[in-house]
C-alpha cells in the first residue's frame, strides 16, 4: 500500500494524538482510528470473556 504525502502527514499527526488508538483492521488492509477510552473498555471486555472461556473444556463437548 502506497500512501500519498498528504496521507503520511495526516497519519503522523494522528499518531501524536494520545486520545486515539491507530491499528490495523481485523480483516483486510487499511487503518482503523479508535477513541482510546472505548478501545481500552472493549479490550477489557474481550479479555474477561477469554479468561472465563476454557478451550479444553469446550473441545471435550465437540462431536467429531
PDBQT receptor file of N, H, CA, C and O in Angstrom, charges set to zero:
ATOM      1  N   UNK A   1       0.850  -1.171   0.000  1.00  0.00    +0.000 N 
ATOM      2  CA  UNK A   1       0.000   0.000   0.000  1.00  0.00    +0.000 C 
ATOM      3  C   UNK A   1       0.899   1.239   0.000  1.00  0.00    +0.000 C 
ATOM      4  O   UNK A   1       1.754   1.400   0.871  1.00  0.00    +0.000 OA
ATOM      5  N   UNK A   2       0.697   2.081  -0.961  1.00  0.00    +0.000 N 
ATOM      6  H   UNK A   2       0.002   1.950  -1.668  1.00  0.00    +0.000 HD
ATOM      7  CA  UNK A   2       1.489   3.298  -1.083  1.00  0.00    +0.000 C 
ATOM      8  C   UNK A   2       0.633   4.481  -0.660  1.00  0.00    +0.000 C 
ATOM      9  O   UNK A   2      -0.467   4.687  -1.173  1.00  0.00    +0.000 OA
ATOM     10  N   UNK A   3       1.156   5.253   0.285  1.00  0.00    +0.000 N 
ATOM     11  H   UNK A   3       2.049   5.086   0.702  1.00  0.00    +0.000 HD
ATOM     12  CA  UNK A   3       0.439   6.425   0.781  1.00  0.00    +0.000 C 
ATOM     13  C   UNK A   3       0.960   7.685   0.108  1.00  0.00    +0.000 C 
ATOM     14  O   UNK A   3       2.144   7.798  -0.206  1.00  0.00    +0.000 OA
ATOM     15  N   UNK A   4       0.055   8.626  -0.107  1.00  0.00    +0.000 N 
ATOM     16  H   UNK A   4      -0.907   8.535   0.148  1.00  0.00    +0.000 HD
ATOM     17  CA  UNK A   4       0.473   9.918  -0.641  1.00  0.00    +0.000 C 
ATOM     18  C   UNK A   4       1.155  10.710   0.472  1.00  0.00    +0.000 C 
ATOM     19  O   UNK A   4       1.077  10.350   1.647  1.00  0.00    +0.000 OA
ATOM     20  N   UNK A   5       1.806  11.764   0.094  1.00  0.00    +0.000 N 
ATOM     21  H   UNK A   5       1.870  12.057  -0.860  1.00  0.00    +0.000 HD
ATOM     22  CA  UNK A   5       2.480  12.613   1.085  1.00  0.00    +0.000 C 
ATOM     23  C   UNK A   5       1.475  13.162   2.101  1.00  0.00    +0.000 C 
ATOM     24  O   UNK A   5       1.747  13.194   3.301  1.00  0.00    +0.000 OA
ATOM     25  N   UNK A   6       0.321  13.588   1.610  1.00  0.00    +0.000 N 
ATOM     26  H   UNK A   6       0.099  13.561   0.635  1.00  0.00    +0.000 HD
ATOM     27  CA  UNK A   6      -0.721  14.136   2.480  1.00  0.00    +0.000 C 
ATOM     28  C   UNK A   6      -1.217  13.071   3.462  1.00  0.00    +0.000 C 
ATOM     29  O   UNK A   6      -1.432  13.370   4.637  1.00  0.00    +0.000 OA
ATOM     30  N   UNK A   7      -1.400  11.830   2.992  1.00  0.00    +0.000 N 
ATOM     31  H   UNK A   7      -1.225  11.588   2.038  1.00  0.00    +0.000 HD
ATOM     32  CA  UNK A   7      -1.846  10.744   3.861  1.00  0.00    +0.000 C 
ATOM     33  C   UNK A   7      -0.803  10.441   4.939  1.00  0.00    +0.000 C 
ATOM     34  O   UNK A   7      -1.153  10.201   6.095  1.00  0.00    +0.000 OA
ATOM     35  N   UNK A   8       0.471  10.453   4.560  1.00  0.00    +0.000 N 
ATOM     36  H   UNK A   8       0.755  10.648   3.621  1.00  0.00    +0.000 HD
ATOM     37  CA  UNK A   8       1.551  10.225   5.533  1.00  0.00    +0.000 C 
ATOM     38  C   UNK A   8       1.576  11.318   6.590  1.00  0.00    +0.000 C 
ATOM     39  O   UNK A   8       1.752  11.036   7.775  1.00  0.00    +0.000 OA
ATOM     40  N   UNK A   9       1.402  12.560   6.165  1.00  0.00    +0.000 N 
ATOM     41  H   UNK A   9       1.259  12.789   5.202  1.00  0.00    +0.000 HD
ATOM     42  CA  UNK A   9       1.376  13.684   7.105  1.00  0.00    +0.000 C 
ATOM     43  C   UNK A   9       0.190  13.564   8.065  1.00  0.00    +0.000 C 
ATOM     44  O   UNK A   9       0.315  13.824   9.261  1.00  0.00    +0.000 OA
ATOM     45  N   UNK A  10      -0.958  13.168   7.522  1.00  0.00    +0.000 N 
ATOM     46  H   UNK A  10      -1.060  12.956   6.550  1.00  0.00    +0.000 HD
ATOM     47  CA  UNK A  10      -2.154  13.010   8.346  1.00  0.00    +0.000 C 
ATOM     48  C   UNK A  10      -1.960  11.904   9.377  1.00  0.00    +0.000 C 
ATOM     49  O   UNK A  10      -2.295  12.089  10.547  1.00  0.00    +0.000 OA
ATOM     50  N   UNK A  11      -1.420  10.752   8.960  1.00  0.00    +0.000 N 
ATOM     51  H   UNK A  11      -1.148  10.602   8.010  1.00  0.00    +0.000 HD
ATOM     52  CA  UNK A  11      -1.161   9.658   9.895  1.00  0.00    +0.000 C 
ATOM     53  C   UNK A  11      -0.152  10.052  10.959  1.00  0.00    +0.000 C 
ATOM     54  O   UNK A  11      -0.296   9.681  12.124  1.00  0.00    +0.000 OA
ATOM     55  N   UNK A  12       0.860  10.795  10.566  1.00  0.00    +0.000 N 
ATOM     56  H   UNK A  12       0.976  11.096   9.620  1.00  0.00    +0.000 HD
ATOM     57  CA  UNK A  12       1.866  11.261  11.525  1.00  0.00    +0.000 C 
ATOM     58  C   UNK A  12       1.223  12.173  12.568  1.00  0.00    +0.000 C 
ATOM     59  O   UNK A  12       1.515  12.059  13.758  1.00  0.00    +0.000 OA
ATOM     60  N   UNK A  13       0.355  13.069  12.126  1.00  0.00    +0.000 N 
ATOM     61  H   UNK A  13       0.118  13.161  11.159  1.00  0.00    +0.000 HD
ATOM     62  CA  UNK A  13      -0.327  13.975  13.050  1.00  0.00    +0.000 C 
ATOM     63  C   UNK A  13      -1.267  13.194  13.972  1.00  0.00    +0.000 C 
ATOM     64  O   UNK A  13      -1.331  13.462  15.171  1.00  0.00    +0.000 OA
ATOM     65  N   UNK A  14      -1.989  12.235  13.411  1.00  0.00    +0.000 N 
ATOM     66  H   UNK A  14      -1.937  12.017  12.436  1.00  0.00    +0.000 HD
ATOM     67  CA  UNK A  14      -2.897  11.421  14.228  1.00  0.00    +0.000 C 
ATOM     68  C   UNK A  14      -2.137  10.575  15.246  1.00  0.00    +0.000 C 
ATOM     69  O   UNK A  14      -2.618  10.369  16.361  1.00  0.00    +0.000 OA
ATOM     70  N   UNK A  15      -0.965  10.089  14.875  1.00  0.00    +0.000 N 
ATOM     71  H   UNK A  15      -0.574  10.257  13.970  1.00  0.00    +0.000 HD
ATOM     72  CA  UNK A  15      -0.190   9.231  15.780  1.00  0.00    +0.000 C 
ATOM     73  C   UNK A  15       0.286   9.989  17.020  1.00  0.00    +0.000 C 
ATOM     74  O   UNK A  15       0.625   9.371  18.029  1.00  0.00    +0.000 OA
ATOM     75  N   UNK A  16       0.312  11.300  16.953  1.00  0.00    +0.000 N 
ATOM     76  H   UNK A  16       0.036  11.802  16.133  1.00  0.00    +0.000 HD
ATOM     77  CA  UNK A  16       0.738  12.113  18.092  1.00  0.00    +0.000 C 
ATOM     78  C   UNK A  16      -0.420  12.431  19.040  1.00  0.00    +0.000 C 
ATOM     79  O   UNK A  16      -0.208  12.960  20.131  1.00  0.00    +0.000 OA
ATOM     80  N   UNK A  17      -1.634  12.109  18.620  1.00  0.00    +0.000 N 
ATOM     81  H   UNK A  17      -1.806  11.680  17.733  1.00  0.00    +0.000 HD
ATOM     82  CA  UNK A  17      -2.816  12.353  19.447  1.00  0.00    +0.000 C 
ATOM     83  C   UNK A  17      -2.972  11.198  20.440  1.00  0.00    +0.000 C 
ATOM     84  O   UNK A  17      -3.233  10.066  20.032  1.00  0.00    +0.000 OA
ATOM     85  N   UNK A  18      -2.815  11.472  21.727  1.00  0.00    +0.000 N 
ATOM     86  H   UNK A  18      -2.603  12.391  22.057  1.00  0.00    +0.000 HD
ATOM     87  CA  UNK A  18      -2.853  10.418  22.745  1.00  0.00    +0.000 C 
ATOM     88  C   UNK A  18      -4.270   9.994  23.122  1.00  0.00    +0.000 C 
ATOM     89  O   UNK A  18      -4.435   9.075  23.925  1.00  0.00    +0.000 OA
ATOM     90  N   UNK A  19      -5.294  10.638  22.564  1.00  0.00    +0.000 N 
ATOM     91  H   UNK A  19      -5.159  11.384  21.912  1.00  0.00    +0.000 HD
ATOM     92  CA  UNK A  19      -6.673  10.268  22.891  1.00  0.00    +0.000 C 
ATOM     93  C   UNK A  19      -7.239   9.233  21.921  1.00  0.00    +0.000 C 
ATOM     94  O   UNK A  19      -8.393   8.825  22.053  1.00  0.00    +0.000 OA
ATOM     95  N   UNK A  20      -6.426   8.803  20.941  1.00  0.00    +0.000 N 
ATOM     96  H   UNK A  20      -5.489   9.133  20.833  1.00  0.00    +0.000 HD
ATOM     97  CA  UNK A  20      -6.885   7.820  19.965  1.00  0.00    +0.000 C 
ATOM     98  C   UNK A  20      -5.902   6.659  19.864  1.00  0.00    +0.000 C 
ATOM     99  O   UNK A  20      -4.749   6.760  20.283  1.00  0.00    +0.000 OA
ATOM    100  N   UNK A  21      -6.383   5.555  19.298  1.00  0.00    +0.000 N 
ATOM    101  H   UNK A  21      -7.320   5.472  18.957  1.00  0.00    +0.000 HD
ATOM    102  CA  UNK A  21      -5.552   4.379  19.031  1.00  0.00    +0.000 C 
ATOM    103  C   UNK A  21      -5.638   4.122  17.538  1.00  0.00    +0.000 C 
ATOM    104  O   UNK A  21      -6.728   4.108  16.967  1.00  0.00    +0.000 OA
ATOM    105  N   UNK A  22      -4.493   3.919  16.906  1.00  0.00    +0.000 N 
ATOM    106  H   UNK A  22      -3.607   3.930  17.370  1.00  0.00    +0.000 HD
ATOM    107  CA  UNK A  22      -4.441   3.618  15.481  1.00  0.00    +0.000 C 
ATOM    108  C   UNK A  22      -3.941   2.189  15.333  1.00  0.00    +0.000 C 
ATOM    109  O   UNK A  22      -2.881   1.837  15.851  1.00  0.00    +0.000 OA
ATOM    110  N   UNK A  23      -4.709   1.367  14.625  1.00  0.00    +0.000 N 
ATOM    111  H   UNK A  23      -5.570   1.653  14.204  1.00  0.00    +0.000 HD
ATOM    112  CA  UNK A  23      -4.306  -0.033  14.447  1.00  0.00    +0.000 C 
ATOM    113  C   UNK A  23      -4.807  -0.548  13.097  1.00  0.00    +0.000 C 
ATOM    114  O   UNK A  23      -5.538   0.135  12.379  1.00  0.00    +0.000 OA
ATOM    115  N   UNK A  24      -4.389  -1.777  12.778  1.00  0.00    +0.000 N 
ATOM    116  H   UNK A  24      -3.796  -2.332  13.361  1.00  0.00    +0.000 HD
ATOM    117  CA  UNK A  24      -4.843  -2.431  11.559  1.00  0.00    +0.000 C 
ATOM    118  C   UNK A  24      -6.211  -3.052  11.810  1.00  0.00    +0.000 C 
ATOM    119  O   UNK A  24      -6.514  -3.441  12.938  1.00  0.00    +0.000 OA
ATOM    120  N   UNK A  25      -7.034  -3.151  10.781  1.00  0.00    +0.000 N 
ATOM    121  H   UNK A  25      -6.788  -2.835   9.865  1.00  0.00    +0.000 HD
ATOM    122  CA  UNK A  25      -8.322  -3.822  10.945  1.00  0.00    +0.000 C 
ATOM    123  C   UNK A  25      -8.118  -5.332  11.088  1.00  0.00    +0.000 C 
ATOM    124  O   UNK A  25      -7.075  -5.861  10.705  1.00  0.00    +0.000 OA
ATOM    125  N   UNK A  26      -9.116  -6.018  11.638  1.00  0.00    +0.000 N 
ATOM    126  H   UNK A  26      -9.963  -5.588  11.950  1.00  0.00    +0.000 HD
ATOM    127  CA  UNK A  26      -9.032  -7.469  11.790  1.00  0.00    +0.000 C 
ATOM    128  C   UNK A  26      -8.885  -8.165  10.442  1.00  0.00    +0.000 C 
ATOM    129  O   UNK A  26      -8.138  -9.135  10.313  1.00  0.00    +0.000 OA
ATOM    130  N   UNK A  27      -9.593  -7.670   9.453  1.00  0.00    +0.000 N 
ATOM    131  H   UNK A  27     -10.200  -6.882   9.558  1.00  0.00    +0.000 HD
ATOM    132  CA  UNK A  27      -9.543  -8.271   8.119  1.00  0.00    +0.000 C 
ATOM    133  C   UNK A  27      -9.293  -7.182   7.092  1.00  0.00    +0.000 C 
ATOM    134  O   UNK A  27      -9.788  -6.062   7.218  1.00  0.00    +0.000 OA
ATOM    135  N   UNK A  28      -8.529  -7.521   6.090  1.00  0.00    +0.000 N 
ATOM    136  H   UNK A  28      -8.127  -8.430   5.988  1.00  0.00    +0.000 HD
ATOM    137  CA  UNK A  28      -8.275  -6.581   5.015  1.00  0.00    +0.000 C 
ATOM    138  C   UNK A  28      -7.139  -5.625   5.324  1.00  0.00    +0.000 C 
ATOM    139  O   UNK A  28      -6.455  -5.756   6.339  1.00  0.00    +0.000 OA
ATOM    140  N   UNK A  29      -6.952  -4.681   4.451  1.00  0.00    +0.000 N 
ATOM    141  H   UNK A  29      -7.508  -4.575   3.627  1.00  0.00    +0.000 HD
ATOM    142  CA  UNK A  29      -5.917  -3.666   4.616  1.00  0.00    +0.000 C 
ATOM    143  C   UNK A  29      -6.558  -2.351   4.996  1.00  0.00    +0.000 C 
ATOM    144  O   UNK A  29      -7.736  -2.118   4.725  1.00  0.00    +0.000 OA
ATOM    145  N   UNK A  30      -5.790  -1.510   5.612  1.00  0.00    +0.000 N 
ATOM    146  H   UNK A  30      -4.833  -1.700   5.831  1.00  0.00    +0.000 HD
ATOM    147  CA  UNK A  30      -6.302  -0.205   5.969  1.00  0.00    +0.000 C 
ATOM    148  C   UNK A  30      -5.813   0.239   7.324  1.00  0.00    +0.000 C 
ATOM    149  O   UNK A  30      -4.884  -0.337   7.891  1.00  0.00    +0.000 OA
ATOM    150  N   UNK A  31      -6.441   1.254   7.824  1.00  0.00    +0.000 N 
ATOM    151  H   UNK A  31      -7.195   1.721   7.363  1.00  0.00    +0.000 HD
ATOM    152  CA  UNK A  31      -6.096   1.818   9.116  1.00  0.00    +0.000 C 
ATOM    153  C   UNK A  31      -7.393   2.081   9.866  1.00  0.00    +0.000 C 
ATOM    154  O   UNK A  31      -8.358   2.590   9.298  1.00  0.00    +0.000 OA
ATOM    155  N   UNK A  32      -7.407   1.729  11.146  1.00  0.00    +0.000 N 
ATOM    156  H   UNK A  32      -6.622   1.315  11.608  1.00  0.00    +0.000 HD
ATOM    157  CA  UNK A  32      -8.576   1.970  11.987  1.00  0.00    +0.000 C 
ATOM    158  C   UNK A  32      -8.180   2.975  13.064  1.00  0.00    +0.000 C 
ATOM    159  O   UNK A  32      -7.155   2.805  13.725  1.00  0.00    +0.000 OA
ATOM    160  N   UNK A  33      -8.975   4.005  13.242  1.00  0.00    +0.000 N 
ATOM    161  H   UNK A  33      -9.808   4.143  12.706  1.00  0.00    +0.000 HD
ATOM    162  CA  UNK A  33      -8.741   5.016  14.272  1.00  0.00    +0.000 C 
ATOM    163  C   UNK A  33      -9.874   4.911  15.281  1.00  0.00    +0.000 C 
ATOM    164  O   UNK A  33     -11.047   5.061  14.937  1.00  0.00    +0.000 OA
ATOM    165  N   UNK A  34      -9.503   4.649  16.542  1.00  0.00    +0.000 N 
ATOM    166  H   UNK A  34      -8.550   4.528  16.821  1.00  0.00    +0.000 HD
ATOM    167  CA  UNK A  34     -10.494   4.444  17.596  1.00  0.00    +0.000 C 
ATOM    168  C   UNK A  34     -10.251   5.389  18.765  1.00  0.00    +0.000 C 
ATOM    169  O   UNK A  34      -9.117   5.781  19.036  1.00  0.00    +0.000 OA
ATOM    170  N   UNK A  35     -11.327   5.748  19.451  1.00  0.00    +0.000 N 
ATOM    171  H   UNK A  35     -12.249   5.429  19.231  1.00  0.00    +0.000 HD
ATOM    172  CA  UNK A  35     -11.210   6.507  20.686  1.00  0.00    +0.000 C 
ATOM    173  C   UNK A  35     -10.519   5.611  21.724  1.00  0.00    +0.000 C 
ATOM    174  O   UNK A  35     -10.937   4.470  21.921  1.00  0.00    +0.000 OA
ATOM    175  N   UNK A  36      -9.484   6.102  22.379  1.00  0.00    +0.000 N 
ATOM    176  H   UNK A  36      -9.144   7.029  22.219  1.00  0.00    +0.000 HD
ATOM    177  CA  UNK A  36      -8.682   5.285  23.292  1.00  0.00    +0.000 C 
ATOM    178  C   UNK A  36      -9.503   4.730  24.457  1.00  0.00    +0.000 C 
ATOM    179  O   UNK A  36      -9.327   3.571  24.834  1.00  0.00    +0.000 OA
ATOM    180  N   UNK A  37     -10.386   5.529  25.027  1.00  0.00    +0.000 N 
ATOM    181  H   UNK A  37     -10.529   6.470  24.721  1.00  0.00    +0.000 HD
ATOM    182  CA  UNK A  37     -11.205   5.056  26.148  1.00  0.00    +0.000 C 
ATOM    183  C   UNK A  37     -12.111   3.905  25.722  1.00  0.00    +0.000 C 
ATOM    184  O   UNK A  37     -12.248   2.917  26.443  1.00  0.00    +0.000 OA
ATOM    185  N   UNK A  38     -12.735   4.038  24.538  1.00  0.00    +0.000 N 
ATOM    186  H   UNK A  38     -12.624   4.841  23.952  1.00  0.00    +0.000 HD
ATOM    187  CA  UNK A  38     -13.587   2.971  24.026  1.00  0.00    +0.000 C 
ATOM    188  C   UNK A  38     -12.776   1.715  23.738  1.00  0.00    +0.000 C 
ATOM    189  O   UNK A  38     -13.230   0.606  24.020  1.00  0.00    +0.000 OA
ATOM    190  N   UNK A  39     -11.581   1.879  23.180  1.00  0.00    +0.000 N 
ATOM    191  H   UNK A  39     -11.212   2.780  22.952  1.00  0.00    +0.000 HD
ATOM    192  CA  UNK A  39     -10.706   0.756  22.852  1.00  0.00    +0.000 C 
ATOM    193  C   UNK A  39     -10.315  -0.008  24.121  1.00  0.00    +0.000 C 
ATOM    194  O   UNK A  39     -10.393  -1.237  24.150  1.00  0.00    +0.000 OA
ATOM    195  N   UNK A  40      -9.902   0.700  25.157  1.00  0.00    +0.000 N 
ATOM    196  H   UNK A  40      -9.839   1.698  25.134  1.00  0.00    +0.000 HD
ATOM    197  CA  UNK A  40      -9.491   0.058  26.409  1.00  0.00    +0.000 C 
ATOM    198  C   UNK A  40     -10.677  -0.681  27.045  1.00  0.00    +0.000 C 
ATOM    199  O   UNK A  40     -10.522  -1.791  27.554  1.00  0.00    +0.000 OA
ATOM    200  N   UNK A  41     -11.852  -0.062  27.010  1.00  0.00    +0.000 N 
ATOM    201  H   UNK A  41     -11.978   0.840  26.597  1.00  0.00    +0.000 HD
ATOM    202  CA  UNK A  41     -13.046  -0.694  27.563  1.00  0.00    +0.000 C 
ATOM    203  C   UNK A  41     -13.372  -1.989  26.806  1.00  0.00    +0.000 C 
ATOM    204  O   UNK A  41     -13.660  -3.015  27.423  1.00  0.00    +0.000 OA
ATOM    205  N   UNK A  42     -13.327  -1.937  25.477  1.00  0.00    +0.000 N 
ATOM    206  H   UNK A  42     -13.093  -1.104  24.976  1.00  0.00    +0.000 HD
ATOM    207  CA  UNK A  42     -13.636  -3.109  24.660  1.00  0.00    +0.000 C 
ATOM    208  C   UNK A  42     -12.603  -4.219  24.875  1.00  0.00    +0.000 C 
ATOM    209  O   UNK A  42     -12.972  -5.390  24.971  1.00  0.00    +0.000 OA
ATOM    210  N   UNK A  43     -11.326  -3.873  24.951  1.00  0.00    +0.000 N 
ATOM    211  H   UNK A  43     -11.026  -2.922  24.873  1.00  0.00    +0.000 HD
ATOM    212  CA  UNK A  43     -10.278  -4.879  25.173  1.00  0.00    +0.000 C 
ATOM    213  C   UNK A  43     -10.439  -5.526  26.552  1.00  0.00    +0.000 C 
ATOM    214  O   UNK A  43     -10.212  -6.727  26.697  1.00  0.00    +0.000 OA
ATOM    215  N   UNK A  44     -10.819  -4.759  27.545  1.00  0.00    +0.000 N 
ATOM    216  H   UNK A  44     -11.004  -3.783  27.427  1.00  0.00    +0.000 HD
ATOM    217  CA  UNK A  44     -11.073  -5.304  28.879  1.00  0.00    +0.000 C 
ATOM    218  C   UNK A  44     -12.204  -6.324  28.844  1.00  0.00    +0.000 C 
ATOM    219  O   UNK A  44     -12.121  -7.379  29.473  1.00  0.00    +0.000 OA
ATOM    220  N   UNK A  45     -13.254  -6.004  28.109  1.00  0.00    +0.000 N 
ATOM    221  H   UNK A  45     -13.322  -5.147  27.598  1.00  0.00    +0.000 HD
ATOM    222  CA  UNK A  45     -14.379  -6.926  27.964  1.00  0.00    +0.000 C 
ATOM    223  C   UNK A  45     -13.939  -8.212  27.280  1.00  0.00    +0.000 C 
ATOM    224  O   UNK A  45     -14.292  -9.304  27.725  1.00  0.00    +0.000 OA
ATOM    225  N   UNK A  46     -13.182  -8.092  26.216  1.00  0.00    +0.000 N 
ATOM    226  H   UNK A  46     -12.896  -7.205  25.855  1.00  0.00    +0.000 HD
ATOM    227  CA  UNK A  46     -12.707  -9.270  25.483  1.00  0.00    +0.000 C 
ATOM    228  C   UNK A  46     -11.821 -10.131  26.366  1.00  0.00    +0.000 C 
ATOM    229  O   UNK A  46     -11.947 -11.356  26.360  1.00  0.00    +0.000 OA
ATOM    230  N   UNK A  47     -10.936  -9.515  27.118  1.00  0.00    +0.000 N 
ATOM    231  H   UNK A  47     -10.834  -8.521  27.122  1.00  0.00    +0.000 HD
ATOM    232  CA  UNK A  47     -10.050 -10.284  27.994  1.00  0.00    +0.000 C 
ATOM    233  C   UNK A  47     -10.823 -10.994  29.095  1.00  0.00    +0.000 C 
ATOM    234  O   UNK A  47     -10.498 -12.131  29.438  1.00  0.00    +0.000 OA
ATOM    235  N   UNK A  48     -11.825 -10.354  29.648  1.00  0.00    +0.000 N 
ATOM    236  H   UNK A  48     -12.089  -9.430  29.370  1.00  0.00    +0.000 HD
ATOM    237  CA  UNK A  48     -12.633 -11.002  30.684  1.00  0.00    +0.000 C 
ATOM    238  C   UNK A  48     -13.376 -12.206  30.116  1.00  0.00    +0.000 C 
ATOM    239  O   UNK A  48     -13.479 -13.241  30.775  1.00  0.00    +0.000 OA
ATOM    240  N   UNK A  49     -13.890 -12.074  28.906  1.00  0.00    +0.000 N 
ATOM    241  H   UNK A  49     -13.806 -11.233  28.371  1.00  0.00    +0.000 HD
ATOM    242  CA  UNK A  49     -14.597 -13.181  28.259  1.00  0.00    +0.000 C 
ATOM    243  C   UNK A  49     -13.624 -14.336  28.005  1.00  0.00    +0.000 C 
ATOM    244  O   UNK A  49     -13.952 -15.492  28.274  1.00  0.00    +0.000 OA
ATOM    245  N   UNK A  50     -12.441 -14.031  27.492  1.00  0.00    +0.000 N 
ATOM    246  H   UNK A  50     -12.175 -13.092  27.274  1.00  0.00    +0.000 HD
ATOM    247  CA  UNK A  50     -11.463 -15.076  27.184  1.00  0.00    +0.000 C 
ATOM    248  C   UNK A  50     -10.967 -15.766  28.447  1.00  0.00    +0.000 C 
ATOM    249  O   UNK A  50     -10.685 -16.964  28.417  1.00  0.00    +0.000 OA
ATOM    250  N   UNK A  51     -10.853 -15.043  29.550  1.00  0.00    +0.000 N 
ATOM    251  H   UNK A  51     -11.082 -14.070  29.574  1.00  0.00    +0.000 HD
ATOM    252  CA  UNK A  51     -10.393 -15.650  30.789  1.00  0.00    +0.000 C 
ATOM    253  C   UNK A  51     -11.439 -16.613  31.340  1.00  0.00    +0.000 C 
ATOM    254  O   UNK A  51     -11.091 -17.566  32.036  1.00  0.00    +0.000 OA
ATOM    255  N   UNK A  52     -12.704 -16.381  31.041  1.00  0.00    +0.000 N 
ATOM    256  H   UNK A  52     -12.987 -15.607  30.475  1.00  0.00    +0.000 HD
ATOM    257  CA  UNK A  52     -13.758 -17.265  31.542  1.00  0.00    +0.000 C 
ATOM    258  C   UNK A  52     -14.010 -18.433  30.591  1.00  0.00    +0.000 C 
ATOM    259  O   UNK A  52     -14.766 -19.345  30.926  1.00  0.00    +0.000 OA
ATOM    260  N   UNK A  53     -13.396 -18.420  29.424  1.00  0.00    +0.000 N 
ATOM    261  H   UNK A  53     -12.782 -17.679  29.152  1.00  0.00    +0.000 HD
ATOM    262  CA  UNK A  53     -13.575 -19.476  28.437  1.00  0.00    +0.000 C 
ATOM    263  C   UNK A  53     -12.455 -20.495  28.570  1.00  0.00    +0.000 C 
ATOM    264  O   UNK A  53     -11.279 -20.132  28.547  1.00  0.00    +0.000 OA
ATOM    265  N   UNK A  54     -12.807 -21.754  28.709  1.00  0.00    +0.000 N 
ATOM    266  H   UNK A  54     -13.762 -22.049  28.728  1.00  0.00    +0.000 HD
ATOM    267  CA  UNK A  54     -11.822 -22.821  28.831  1.00  0.00    +0.000 C 
ATOM    268  C   UNK A  54     -11.843 -23.639  27.539  1.00  0.00    +0.000 C 
ATOM    269  O   UNK A  54     -12.741 -24.463  27.359  1.00  0.00    +0.000 OA
ATOM    270  N   UNK A  55     -10.877 -23.436  26.630  1.00  0.00    +0.000 N 
ATOM    271  H   UNK A  55     -10.147 -22.767  26.776  1.00  0.00    +0.000 HD
ATOM    272  CA  UNK A  55     -10.897 -24.128  25.341  1.00  0.00    +0.000 C 
ATOM    273  C   UNK A  55     -10.853 -25.652  25.480  1.00  0.00    +0.000 C 
ATOM    274  O   UNK A  55     -11.504 -26.353  24.706  1.00  0.00    +0.000 OA
ATOM    275  N   UNK A  56     -10.105 -26.174  26.445  1.00  0.00    +0.000 N 
ATOM    276  H   UNK A  56      -9.576 -25.605  27.074  1.00  0.00    +0.000 HD
ATOM    277  CA  UNK A  56     -10.010 -27.623  26.605  1.00  0.00    +0.000 C 
ATOM    278  C   UNK A  56     -11.362 -28.213  26.996  1.00  0.00    +0.000 C 
ATOM    279  O   UNK A  56     -11.749 -29.276  26.511  1.00  0.00    +0.000 OA
ATOM    280  N   UNK A  57     -12.067 -27.523  27.867  1.00  0.00    +0.000 N 
ATOM    281  H   UNK A  57     -11.753 -26.660  28.261  1.00  0.00    +0.000 HD
ATOM    282  CA  UNK A  57     -13.386 -27.985  28.295  1.00  0.00    +0.000 C 
ATOM    283  C   UNK A  57     -14.360 -27.946  27.115  1.00  0.00    +0.000 C 
ATOM    284  O   UNK A  57     -15.161 -28.865  26.942  1.00  0.00    +0.000 OA
ATOM    285  N   UNK A  58     -14.295 -26.903  26.317  1.00  0.00    +0.000 N 
ATOM    286  H   UNK A  58     -13.644 -26.157  26.458  1.00  0.00    +0.000 HD
ATOM    287  CA  UNK A  58     -15.172 -26.774  25.161  1.00  0.00    +0.000 C 
ATOM    288  C   UNK A  58     -14.888 -27.866  24.140  1.00  0.00    +0.000 C 
ATOM    289  O   UNK A  58     -15.816 -28.393  23.526  1.00  0.00    +0.000 OA
ATOM    290  N   UNK A  59     -13.626 -28.210  23.951  1.00  0.00    +0.000 N 
ATOM    291  H   UNK A  59     -12.872 -27.782  24.449  1.00  0.00    +0.000 HD
ATOM    292  CA  UNK A  59     -13.255 -29.238  22.976  1.00  0.00    +0.000 C 
ATOM    293  C   UNK A  59     -13.822 -30.603  23.387  1.00  0.00    +0.000 C 
ATOM    294  O   UNK A  59     -14.131 -31.418  22.519  1.00  0.00    +0.000 OA
ATOM    295  N   UNK A  60     -13.962 -30.863  24.669  1.00  0.00    +0.000 N 
ATOM    296  H   UNK A  60     -13.711 -30.200  25.375  1.00  0.00    +0.000 HD
ATOM    297  CA  UNK A  60     -14.483 -32.145  25.133  1.00  0.00    +0.000 C 
ATOM    298  C   UNK A  60     -15.948 -32.326  24.739  1.00  0.00    +0.000 C 
ATOM    299  O   UNK A  60     -16.429 -33.455  24.638  1.00  0.00    +0.000 OA
ATOM    300  N   UNK A  61     -16.647 -31.234  24.521  1.00  0.00    +0.000 N 
ATOM    301  H   UNK A  61     -16.256 -30.317  24.604  1.00  0.00    +0.000 HD
ATOM    302  CA  UNK A  61     -18.075 -31.328  24.173  1.00  0.00    +0.000 C 
ATOM    303  C   UNK A  61     -18.297 -31.398  22.668  1.00  0.00    +0.000 C 
ATOM    304  O   UNK A  61     -19.421 -31.639  22.227  1.00  0.00    +0.000 OA
ATOM    305  N   UNK A  62     -17.247 -31.192  21.866  1.00  0.00    +0.000 N 
ATOM    306  H   UNK A  62     -16.334 -30.996  22.224  1.00  0.00    +0.000 HD
ATOM    307  CA  UNK A  62     -17.387 -31.237  20.413  1.00  0.00    +0.000 C 
ATOM    308  C   UNK A  62     -17.598 -32.677  19.954  1.00  0.00    +0.000 C 
ATOM    309  O   UNK A  62     -16.990 -33.604  20.489  1.00  0.00    +0.000 OA
ATOM    310  N   UNK A  63     -18.446 -32.852  18.979  1.00  0.00    +0.000 N 
ATOM    311  H   UNK A  63     -18.940 -32.099  18.544  1.00  0.00    +0.000 HD
ATOM    312  CA  UNK A  63     -18.649 -34.170  18.370  1.00  0.00    +0.000 C 
ATOM    313  C   UNK A  63     -17.931 -34.187  17.029  1.00  0.00    +0.000 C 
ATOM    314  O   UNK A  63     -18.053 -33.258  16.230  1.00  0.00    +0.000 OA
ATOM    315  N   UNK A  64     -17.197 -35.233  16.800  1.00  0.00    +0.000 N 
ATOM    316  H   UNK A  64     -17.098 -35.988  17.449  1.00  0.00    +0.000 HD
ATOM    317  CA  UNK A  64     -16.407 -35.328  15.565  1.00  0.00    +0.000 C 
ATOM    318  C   UNK A  64     -17.105 -36.266  14.596  1.00  0.00    +0.000 C 
ATOM    319  O   UNK A  64     -16.612 -36.491  13.491  1.00  0.00    +0.000 OA
TER     320      UNK A  64
